Amino acid sequence: RLMRDDQRPFFRLAVQQAQATYNIKAEHPLFFYWVSDANAEMLSFRDDGYKYFLIGMLIHFAWQLLCVTLAVLGFAKLGHL
């Protein structure tokens, strides 16, 4: 699903109007966003995915480095007591 929650009532209204106007039954309607360059759109999704993946990896690495550093310092302090 790529539909934003704030747009959902408008899509529901469009389906209800089409059902009333054309006397059709639409239990599971499909909506499509047409773009001029679908390949560029897909590449932008891929690029965003890579970007967020790398950011997540770097944040996780920094967190692990902090945890290991604090553990080493804590165990080193315990050894000197």
Protein Blocks (a to p, Z undefined) as FASTA:
>chain_A
ZZdfklmmmmmmmmmmmmmmnopacfbccdddddfblmlmmmmmmmmmmmmmmmmmmmmm
mmmmmmmmmmmmmmmmmmmZZ
